[in-house]
Amino acid sequence: MSDLKDLYQEVVLDHNRSPRNFRELGDADRKADGYNPLCGDRLTIFLKIEGNVIRDATFKGTGCAISKASASLLTESVKGKTVVEAEALFRRFQQMVTSSTDSDDDFADLGKLFVLSGVREFPVRVKCASLAWHTLRSAMAKDTKDETVTTE
């Protein structure tokens, strides 16, 4: 089990050091800002949606390793998915990071996102991991106002 936790930690550190899709998306048709006042994480999620499919997803911002890794993994995970599929992925991710389940097998279907399952042991870090996901949800909403999503 220790080897598995080491692997997960390495994936988080890799996505923090070299975040995927870390750029402003010039032709984005949706975007939302997120802020975690507890940790100071700030990010913007940019989406290019054609039809009902997320064709591109990027982010910019600053934050802790968990926050950046979560945003990086999120952008990789939602590309090519429909908005409905991304919403379902949001719900599964939230369930994983807030669940008190003893069985990690319940979330094996989340693939790489599973590396963030350990945050559920640290409630303050759940907000770091979920900030990008709440911001994604806001960006996907068609009637989004220019309000910043917060974890509070």
Stockholm file with secondary structure:
# STOCKHOLM 1.0

chainA/1-152         MSDLKDLYQEVVLDHNRSPRNFRELGDADRKADGYNPLCGDRLTIFLKIEGNVIRDATFKGTGCAISKASASLLTESVKGKTVVEAEALFRRFQQMVTSSTDSDDDFADLGKLFVLSGVREFPVRVKCASLAWHTLRSAMAKDTKDETVTTE
#=GR chainA/1-152 SS CHHHHHHHHHHHHHHHHSCTTBSCCTTCSEEEEEEETTTTEEEEEEEEEETTEEEEEEEEEECCHHHHHHHHHHHHHHTTCBHHHHHHHHHHHHHHHHCCCSCGGGGGGGGGGGGGGGGGGSHHHHHHHHHHHHHHHHHHCTTCCSCCEECC
#=GC SS_cons         CHHHHHHHHHHHHHHHHSCTTBSCCTTCSEEEEEEETTTTEEEEEEEEEETTEEEEEEEEEECCHHHHHHHHHHHHHHTTCBHHHHHHHHHHHHHHHHCCCSCGGGGGGGGGGGGGGGGGGSHHHHHHHHHHHHHHHHHHCTTCCSCCEECC
//
